[in-house]
Each structure stands twice: as structure tokens, then as C-alpha cells.
């Protein structure tokens, strides 16, 4: 019996040890070991789909850096290779945009402006605006700041007045500056006062040489008057679309005329008045890079010129790099591209993201602007002969507002790439155009588009690790890490 008892104890001990397993190493805890730690979410992603089933929608998928290889292409992002510093993304605040916004109820106007220009959770952070100096074709009426009765002139500009802009534009700009005091504002003229022109009309014609000096002072007075209203003007272009004289208003100006005006009048007038507002030439399509190069070839003009501005109604966006290569010390701006009433959401999203957002940034653009900020349901107001189908980023109907494709085109940049961000290198792969930035806070941003007809998987590789992700056909996404 005694021997049996010892054997029983020994078997019991063995049984206990077998069941307990690693009791000694778990301090007697018999629970199973915990599951492996969940994958970390190293990257955030916002997506817009061409079919509008996702509109700047934050995605919930976990995106983790890994070193596990897969068969999909790699988009290499290299923050050690840097290009231009960004000044911002935005729109033209046309006279009509200002009129519509200013006539909303106070609460609706405040909500819209905070959404557009704020930096909170539900804001898209627009950081750059273009305004017209006098009327554009998307103003309710044609006017300048020095209109005179027919047959009369005012070379001393004694009758200069911002009065037309004090009704809507200036109040809206002041509200925007309250939300974002750092926003940059560019002014662009569509036409000088008609008495300065050789055809006496708001449409077409050229600036009379006798009024080059007066027109330079017109710019000076504009900048000083806006500053007196608390609105700093960061930059001016010399003439909107100087080779398109058919708009109302508009004016034609050759490269030689622009060089003469800047060299002998505008630049010296700014210098004499102590004005530091930047002077930007061209402000027209990518089909004629020789125009800004011709102006910059004139050393007398070049000393006053900060850079050149572009639209893309003709030509190829690579024209900006052509000008950069000729004068790498001069800045480049993309200042206008419209979406139209007859365009489709998916078609406009794809074309504008590829050419305007990605294309102009990859071709040295430091400012990226779409055209009109807002219109009414009938694509107005506009001047007689002005654009009848320019679709704003926002459609305003009384105090109600809806967001159009241009809102999302710009928001994919403005919401994530603040001023001071620097474009960095990112590799290209067929069907996946993209552009990358490093923000002042150190985070990296990649805007990428899937041009393919099917969902496409790819890897975003950074410093030897990568995130595996995918985009549906026709979608665009902004990734941040």
C-alpha cells in the first residue's frame, strides 16, 4: 500500500505538470498566451471615386508598413530629393462668387467660408485665392476702378475707386482673412479702363503706350487701396490671357509689350512706392512657353519678375518645365482651369487630377488654382459675352450650396498639403500618376490616381518598407503618413 501511494502521488504530479504546461514561466497563470498585437495603422487614406460613391471619404482599412514582398508595382517616395515649396491650392474668387456668397444668410455664409478656408475636421483648407482687378467675365457687370464718361480720360487717376468691390468682394475677403489670416491673394486684370485702350472697348484692344505709366500707377493704387482695407495682395499677373481678346472684358498684349510695360513702368512704379507684391507674367495657356521666356529674356524686365503663370486650355502641362529649365530661379504658378456645365464628374475628376493637381505640381507649380469658386444654378452671374457654362466648385442657390467636382479636385491637395510643404520625389508607374510632398510637420503626402479600367493594387514604399494598398478604377486618393 505504501508503495502504491507513492506511485499515485508521482502520477498526480506528472499529470499536474502536463496540464499546467508552462506554469512556472507564467507565474501560475493557466490562461492561454495573448494573440499577437494587431497591425498598426501607419497611413491614412482619403478617396474620391469617379462614380461619386466616395467623396473625399476617409477609408477605414488598416495600412501598415511591411517588408513582405508582393507582385504589385512599387511607388517609391524619396523625401531626400526635393523640388519647389508650395504656396497653396485654391480658386478664383470671382465677382459673381463674392456676390452669391455675400447674399447668403449670415449663418450659411459663415458655415461655407469656414468649410472652405478653415483647417478643422470638416474644412478643406484653401490657402490661395485669385481675384480680378476690376471685373472679370464672371462678374455681374463690366467695370474698372477708373471708369470715365465716353471721350474723357483721367491720366492722374484722380477718380480711382474700389467702390464696386466694396459691396461684395471686399466684405467676403475680410471674412476669409478672419478665418485664415495667412491666405495669399493674387490679383489679375482682365482689362484696364477703356480710355487707356486703342479700341475704347472692354473687349480686346491693346494698351496705348501713352498710358503705360498711368496703368502702372493703377496697379499701385489698387494694391495700396486693398491694403488700406486690410487685404494684402501677395502677387499680380500683368494681364489675364493676353492672347485672347474675345472675352468681355479682355485685352491683348504681346510679349514685347509686356516686357516693355514691366521693365519701364510697372517694376519701377512698384519700386518707387515700396511695394513688394510679386509681378507674374503670361497667365495664359501652356501652348506658348516662348511668351514668358521672351519676357524673361529681357534682363530689364526680368529683374522685376517673380515668375510665370499658366492655364491649360491648350498645350501640354510640361511647358511649365520648359520655362523652369530656361529660368530655374523664377517661380511657376498654375492659375486657372475651368470645369464646364456639360462635363461629367468622373471625366473632369480624372483629367484635372492628372493634369492640374499632379501635372502642374510635377512641373514646378507652387500654386495650383481651379477657376471659379461659385456660381448659381444657371452658371451665372456673368458679363454680357462672359462664360455661360463655367461650373464653380460650389453651386449656390439662395443660402443653399452643393459641392461640384472642382471642390474635390482642389480638396485632395488643399486639405493635406499646407503652404510651406515641399514637393518630394515619387516614382511613376503606368496608369498610376502621382505626386508627393513633405509637410512642415514632417508628414508625407502622396496624391495618386488610378487611370486603369479595373481596381489596381500597388505599394507605397518609403525608406525600405512599404504599404500594400489598392484603388478602384477611376479613383483618386490622398495618403498621409
C-alpha positions in Angstrom: 0.0 0.0 0.0 2.7 2.4 0.9 4.5 1.8 -2.5 1.2 2.3 -4.3 0.6 5.6 -2.5 4.0 6.9 -3.6 3.2 5.9 -7.2 -0.2 7.6 -7.0 1.4 10.9 -5.9 4.1 10.7 -8.6 1.5 10.1 -11.3 -0.6 13.0 -9.9 2.4 15.3 -10.1 3.2 14.3 -13.6 -0.4 14.8 -14.6 -0.4 18.3 -13.0 2.8 19.3 -14.7 1.5 18.1 -18.0 -1.8 20.0 -17.8 -0.1 23.1 -16.4 2.5 23.2 -19.1 4.4 26.5 -18.7 3.0 27.3 -15.2 6.4 28.2 -13.8 7.1 30.7 -16.5 3.6 32.3 -16.3 3.7 32.7 -12.5 1.0 30.1 -12.2 -1.4 31.7 -14.8 -3.0 29.0 -16.7 -4.7 31.2 -19.3 -3.6 30.9 -23.0 -1.0 33.4 -24.3 -2.4 36.6 -25.8 -3.0 36.9 -29.5 -0.3 38.8 -31.5 -0.6 42.6 -31.4 -2.9 43.9 -34.1 -1.3 45.6 -37.1 -0.6 49.2 -36.6 -2.3 51.8 -38.9 0.7 53.7 -40.3 -1.0 55.6 -43.0 -4.3 57.4 -43.5 -6.2 57.5 -46.8 -8.9 59.7 -48.3 -10.6 58.6 -51.5 -12.9 60.1 -54.2 -14.4 57.7 -56.8 -15.5 58.8 -60.3 -18.9 57.3 -59.7 -19.3 59.5 -56.6 -19.9 56.6 -54.2 -17.0 58.0 -52.2 -16.4 61.8 -52.0 -13.2 62.7 -50.1 -14.1 59.8 -47.8 -11.6 58.7 -45.2 -11.0 55.0 -45.6 -11.1 52.5 -42.6 -8.7 49.9 -43.9 -5.6 49.3 -41.8 -2.5 50.4 -43.8 0.7 49.1 -42.2 4.3 49.3 -43.4 5.8 45.9 -44.1 8.7 44.1 -45.8 6.7 41.2 -47.1 7.1 41.2 -50.8 4.2 41.0 -53.3 3.7 41.1 -57.0 2.2 44.6 -57.3 4.2 47.7 -58.5 6.0 49.9 -56.1 5.6 53.7 -56.0 8.9 54.8 -54.3 8.7 58.0 -52.3 12.0 59.8 -51.6 11.9 62.7 -49.1 15.7 63.4 -49.6 15.0 64.6 -53.2 13.2 67.9 -53.0 11.7 70.4 -55.5 9.5 73.5 -55.2 8.0 74.8 -52.0 4.2 75.1 -52.2 2.3 78.3 -51.6 -1.1 76.8 -51.8 -4.2 75.4 -53.6 -7.4 77.3 -54.3 -9.7 79.1 -56.8 -10.5 82.4 -58.3 -13.0 84.3 -56.0 -14.8 86.0 -58.9 -17.1 88.9 -58.5 -20.0 86.6 -59.0 -18.7 84.2 -56.4 -18.4 87.0 -53.9 -21.9 88.3 -54.8 -23.5 84.9 -54.3 -21.6 84.2 -51.0 -22.3 87.7 -49.6 -26.0 87.3 -50.2 -26.3 84.0 -48.3 -27.7 84.2 -44.7 -25.1 85.0 -42.2 -25.1 81.5 -40.7 -24.9 79.8 -44.1 -22.2 82.1 -45.3 -20.1 81.5 -42.1 -20.5 77.8 -42.4 -19.5 77.7 -46.1 -16.5 80.0 -45.6 -15.2 78.0 -42.6 -15.6 74.8 -44.6 -13.6 76.2 -47.5 -10.9 78.2 -45.7 -10.7 76.7 -42.2 -8.4 73.9 -41.1 -10.8 72.0 -38.8 -12.1 68.4 -39.2 -14.7 69.4 -41.8 -12.7 72.1 -43.6 -10.6 71.8 -46.8 -8.0 74.4 -46.0 -8.0 76.5 -49.2 -4.8 78.6 -48.9 -4.6 80.7 -52.1 -7.1 82.9 -53.9 -7.0 84.8 -57.2 -9.3 87.8 -57.7 -9.9 90.0 -60.6 -8.5 93.6 -60.7 -11.7 95.2 -61.8 -14.2 92.9 -63.5 -13.7 89.5 -65.0 -16.1 87.9 -67.3 -17.6 86.2 -64.2 -18.6 89.5 -62.6 -22.2 90.7 -62.7 -21.2 93.8 -64.7 -18.2 95.1 -66.6 -16.3 97.8 -64.7 -12.8 99.1 -63.9 -11.7 101.2 -60.9 -11.4 104.3 -63.1 -14.4 104.4 -65.5 -14.9 107.8 -67.2 -17.7 109.2 -69.5 -17.1 108.5 -73.2 -14.4 110.7 -74.6 -12.9 111.6 -71.3 -9.6 110.4 -69.7 -8.1 110.6 -66.3 -4.3 110.0 -66.6 -3.7 111.2 -63.0 -6.2 108.6 -61.8 -8.0 111.2 -59.7 -11.2 109.2 -59.9 -9.7 105.9 -58.9 -12.1 104.0 -56.6 -12.7 100.5 -55.3 -16.3 101.3 -54.7 -17.7 98.4 -56.9 -15.6 95.9 -54.9 -16.7 97.3 -51.5 -20.2 95.8 -52.0 -19.4 92.1 -52.1 -15.8 91.2 -52.8 -14.1 93.1 -50.0 -16.5 92.0 -47.3 -16.1 88.4 -48.3 -12.3 88.7 -48.4 -12.3 90.2 -44.9 -14.4 87.3 -43.6 -12.0 84.9 -45.3 -9.0 86.7 -43.7 -10.6 86.4 -40.3 -10.7 82.6 -40.8 -7.3 82.3 -42.4 -5.1 85.5 -41.9 -2.3 83.8 -43.8 -4.2 83.2 -47.0 -2.4 84.6 -50.1 -4.3 86.7 -52.7 -3.3 87.2 -56.3 -4.8 90.0 -58.4 -5.3 89.6 -62.2 -6.7 92.3 -64.6 -9.0 91.3 -67.5 -8.9 94.9 -68.9 -7.7 98.4 -67.9 -10.1 101.3 -68.1 -11.3 101.5 -71.7 -10.0 105.1 -72.1 -6.5 103.6 -71.8 -7.1 101.2 -74.8 -6.7 101.7 -78.5 -10.2 100.5 -79.3 -12.1 102.2 -76.5 -13.8 98.9 -75.6 -13.8 96.5 -72.7 -13.4 93.7 -75.3 -10.0 93.2 -76.9 -7.8 96.0 -78.0 -4.4 96.9 -76.6 -3.0 99.3 -74.0 -2.0 102.6 -75.6 1.7 103.3 -75.0 0.8 106.8 -73.8 -0.9 105.2 -70.8 1.7 102.7 -69.8 2.7 104.9 -66.9 -0.9 105.6 -65.8 -1.7 101.9 -65.9 1.4 101.1 -63.8 0.1 103.6 -61.2 -3.4 102.0 -61.5 -1.8 98.7 -60.1 0.0 100.7 -57.4 -3.3 102.4 -56.3 -5.1 99.1 -56.4 -2.5 97.4 -54.1 -2.4 100.4 -51.7 -6.2 100.7 -51.6 -6.7 97.0 -50.9 -4.0 97.2 -48.2 -5.9 100.1 -46.6 -8.9 97.8 -46.4 -6.8 95.2 -44.6 -6.3 93.0 -47.6 -2.7 92.3 -48.6 -2.1 91.5 -52.3 0.6 88.8 -52.5 1.1 88.9 -56.3 -0.4 90.3 -59.5 -0.3 89.0 -63.0 0.2 91.6 -65.7 -2.8 90.5 -67.8 -5.2 87.6 -67.8 -4.9 85.6 -71.1 -3.0 88.3 -73.0 -3.5 86.4 -76.3 -7.3 86.1 -76.0 -9.1 89.3 -77.0 -12.6 87.9 -77.4 -13.7 87.8 -73.8 -15.7 90.6 -72.0 -13.6 92.1 -70.5 -10.2 91.3 -72.1 -7.1 92.8 -73.6 -4.4 91.7 -76.0 -0.7 92.2 -75.0 2.3 90.9 -76.9 5.4 89.5 -75.1 7.4 92.6 -76.3 4.7 94.9 -74.9 4.6 93.0 -71.6 8.3 93.2 -71.3 8.3 96.9 -72.0 5.5 97.6 -69.5 7.2 95.7 -66.7 10.7 97.0 -67.4 9.9 100.6 -67.9 6.7 101.2 -65.9 5.3 98.5 -63.6 8.5 97.4 -62.0 9.9 100.9 -61.4 6.5 102.1 -60.1 6.4 99.3 -57.5 9.9 100.0 -56.5 9.3 103.7 -56.1 6.2 103.0 -54.0 8.0 100.4 -51.8 5.6 97.7 -53.0 6.8 94.1 -52.5 3.8 92.5 -54.3 5.2 89.9 -56.8 4.9 90.5 -60.5 3.9 87.5 -62.6 3.9 87.4 -66.4 2.0 85.4 -69.0 -1.1 84.0 -67.2 -2.2 82.1 -70.2 -2.0 78.6 -71.9 0.7 76.0 -72.0 0.9 76.1 -75.8 3.2 79.2 -75.8 6.0 78.9 -73.3 8.0 81.1 -75.6 5.9 84.1 -74.4 7.1 84.1 -70.8 10.6 83.1 -71.9 10.7 86.1 -74.2 9.7 88.5 -71.3 12.3 86.9 -69.1 15.0 87.1 -71.8 14.8 90.9 -71.3 17.1 91.5 -68.4 15.5 94.8 -67.6 12.1 93.2 -67.2 13.4 90.0 -65.6 14.8 91.9 -62.5 11.2 92.7 -61.5 9.5 89.4 -62.4 8.9 86.7 -59.8 7.7 84.1 -62.3 5.1 83.0 -64.8 1.5 81.8 -64.6 -0.2 79.2 -66.8 -3.6 77.8 -67.8 -4.2 74.6 -69.7 -7.0 75.2 -72.3 -4.3 74.5 -74.9 -0.8 72.9 -74.9 0.8 70.4 -72.5 1.5 70.9 -68.8 5.2 70.1 -69.4 5.5 73.7 -70.9 5.9 74.8 -67.3 9.1 72.7 -67.0 10.3 74.2 -70.3 10.1 77.7 -68.7 11.6 76.4 -65.4 14.6 74.9 -67.3 15.2 78.3 -69.1 14.9 80.3 -65.8 15.1 77.9 -62.8 15.3 80.8 -60.3 11.8 82.0 -61.3 8.6 80.7 -59.8 5.8 79.0 -61.7 2.1 79.3 -60.9 -0.9 77.4 -62.3 -3.7 79.9 -62.1 -6.8 78.7 -63.9 -8.7 75.7 -65.3 -12.5 75.5 -65.5 -14.9 72.7 -65.3 -17.9 73.0 -67.5 -21.7 72.5 -67.4 -21.5 69.7 -69.9 -18.6 67.8 -68.3 -19.0 64.6 -66.3 -17.9 64.2 -62.7 -15.7 61.2 -63.5 -14.2 62.7 -66.6 -13.4 66.0 -65.0 -12.0 64.4 -61.9 -9.7 62.2 -63.9 -8.4 64.9 -66.3 -8.0 67.7 -63.6 -6.3 65.5 -61.0 -3.9 64.2 -63.7 -3.1 67.5 -65.4 -3.8 70.2 -62.9 -3.1 68.8 -59.5 -0.4 66.1 -60.3 0.7 67.6 -63.6 1.4 71.2 -62.6 3.0 70.1 -59.3 5.3 67.7 -61.0 6.2 70.6 -63.4 7.2 73.1 -60.7 3.9 74.8 -60.0 4.0 76.2 -56.5 0.4 77.4 -56.6 -2.5 75.3 -58.1 -5.8 77.0 -58.7 -9.0 75.9 -60.4 -11.2 78.6 -61.9 -14.5 79.8 -60.4 -15.2 79.3 -56.8 -19.0 79.6 -57.0 -21.9 80.0 -59.4 -25.7 79.9 -59.3 -27.8 77.1 -60.8 -27.8 78.9 -64.2 -24.0 79.2 -64.2 -24.2 82.9 -63.6 -23.9 85.8 -62.9 -21.6 86.7 -65.8 -21.0 89.7 -68.0 -22.6 90.1 -71.4 -20.5 87.7 -73.5 -18.9 86.2 -70.5 -18.7 82.4 -69.8 -22.2 80.8 -69.8 -21.2 77.3 -68.7 -18.3 77.7 -66.2 -19.2 75.4 -63.3 -18.0 76.6 -59.9 -16.6 74.4 -57.2 -19.8 75.3 -55.3 -23.3 75.9 -56.7 -25.1 78.5 -54.5 -28.9 78.7 -54.7 -30.0 81.4 -52.2 -28.5 80.2 -49.0 -28.2 76.6 -50.0 -25.0 75.2 -51.5 -23.8 72.0 -53.2 -20.3 70.8 -53.9 -19.2 70.1 -57.5 -16.3 68.2 -58.9 -13.8 71.1 -58.7 -14.4 71.2 -54.9 -13.0 67.7 -54.6 -10.2 68.2 -57.2 -8.7 71.0 -55.1 -9.6 69.5 -51.7 -7.4 66.4 -52.4 -4.5 68.9 -52.3 -5.6 71.8 -50.1 -6.8 69.7 -47.2 -3.5 67.8 -46.9 -0.7 69.9 -48.4 -0.5 73.2 -46.4 1.7 76.2 -47.5 5.4 75.5 -46.8 5.1 71.9 -47.9 7.8 70.8 -50.3 7.4 68.5 -53.3 9.5 65.4 -53.0 10.4 62.6 -55.4 7.9 59.8 -56.2 8.3 57.2 -58.9 5.9 56.9 -61.8 4.2 53.7 -62.9 1.9 53.3 -65.9 -1.7 54.1 -65.1 -0.8 55.5 -61.6 0.1 59.2 -62.0 1.1 60.6 -58.6 2.9 63.4 -56.8 4.3 63.5 -53.3 5.0 66.2 -50.7 6.7 66.6 -47.3 4.7 68.9 -45.0 6.1 71.4 -42.5 5.1 68.9 -39.7 7.3 66.3 -41.3 4.4 64.1 -42.6 4.5 62.8 -46.1 1.6 63.1 -48.6 1.0 61.1 -51.8 -1.8 62.0 -54.2 -2.3 59.2 -56.6 -4.8 58.4 -59.4 -5.9 55.0 -60.9 -6.3 55.6 -64.6 -6.8 51.9 -65.2 -10.2 50.3 -66.1 -10.0 47.9 -63.1 -9.1 48.0 -59.4 -5.3 48.2 -59.2 -3.1 47.1 -56.3 0.2 48.9 -55.6 2.8 49.5 -52.9 3.8 52.9 -51.4 7.4 52.4 -50.5 9.3 54.7 -48.1 12.7 54.1 -46.5 12.9 50.4 -47.3 9.3 49.5 -46.2 6.0 49.6 -48.0 2.3 49.7 -47.5 0.2 47.5 -49.8 -3.0 49.2 -51.0 -5.3 49.5 -54.0 -7.6 51.9 -55.8 -10.8 51.3 -57.7 -10.8 52.2 -61.4 -11.0 56.0 -61.9 -10.5 56.8 -58.2 -8.1 59.3 -56.7 -6.7 59.1 -53.2 -4.5 61.1 -50.9 -2.3 59.1 -48.5 -0.7 60.7 -45.4 1.9 59.2 -43.1 
